[in-house]
Amino acid sequence: MAKTTVAFDSAGIPLVGDLYTPGSPAESPRPAIVVGHPGSGVKEQTAGLYAQRLAEKGFVTIAFDAAYQGESGGEPRGLEDPSHRVEDLKAAVSYLTTRSEVDAERIGALGICASGGYVLPAAASDHRIKAVGTVSAVDIARQFRLGADGAQDPAVFQDMLDAAARARTVEARGEEPPVLALFPDTAEQARTLGGEHGAEGFEYYRTPRARHVRSASCLTWSSVDRMATFDAFATVPLIGRRPLLMIVGTRAVTAWMSVEAFQRATGPKEIHWVNGASHVDLYDRKQYVDPAIDKLADFFTESLERAA
């Protein structure tokens, strides 16, 4: 397996990605998979892990940093723009179609966490994506509006919209706007604020387990009002007859979102439960990632072969 740093354009913003190719030679172009990273993540974390593992299964894969984040371009830094995140996935598909080692008629998309939401409208509106997989899928807008468990007091998001409005006014006056911190200072604070899910997120992103210097620790407040009206699941029926696989941990507090998206799908679909896994366990815990990779490899092999 080989890894190559590549660059491509997404609506005028340069993106940086890692292209993974199988080590064994191929007689013809291979099927390929675009892999999107979680919110606040970067390509070197779970997206890169899944891309590498799937390349070892025989696919050409690409994991990339979203616009405004990681090594990719775009200002302001730390902007989470749902519509552009969808565009980024399509841009990665476009890039793969230019590669001689890729069969442009056999491209799939895999989204993890927030990208598990973004790949759904990307596939719904881009017929070049022949099969869709998700792991711990989240509609980031629902998570901000309703909470990871769906039980958040609506007043919380209204307060966030107030803060976003104030930040826009500050910026309009030529001053430096405040930012939205994603993590508290300690794991104990993360657990108090977000329960076990919050503590697991802190452990993954803020400790040596997976911490990366380019992983976002904050977002712009303007990200929040962009999320307010976004709906990752509204266009799921447009995926139509293209296959959909959603992988979910049985302990994931976010599982309700995968279930909701799954219920909206009208074509060939499967929801696959990984016993004992939480949302974050599926990012990197070997005992959960291994069966997820095996399931995804089988799914994309069958689905993309059928698409040929």
Secondary structure as UniProt FT lines:
FT   STRAND          2..10
FT   TURN            11..12
FT   STRAND          13..21
FT   STRAND          30..36
FT   TURN            39..40
FT   TURN            43..44
FT   HELIX           46..56
FT   TURN            57..58
FT   STRAND          60..64
FT   TURN            67..68
FT   TURN            70..71
FT   TURN            77..78
FT   HELIX           82..97
FT   TURN            100..101
FT   STRAND          102..112
FT   TURN            113..114
FT   HELIX           115..125
FT   TURN            127..128
FT   STRAND          129..135
FT   HELIX           140..146
FT   TURN            148..149
FT   HELIX           154..172
FT   TURN            173..174
FT   STRAND          179..181
FT   HELIX           187..206
FT   TURN            208..210
FT   TURN            213..214
FT   STRAND          218..220
FT   HELIX           222..228
FT   TURN            232..235
FT   HELIX           236..239
FT   TURN            240..241
FT   STRAND          244..249
FT   TURN            250..251
FT   TURN            253..254
FT   HELIX           255..264
FT   STRAND          269..274
FT   TURN            275..276
FT   TURN            279..280
FT   HELIX           281..284
FT   HELIX           286..307
//
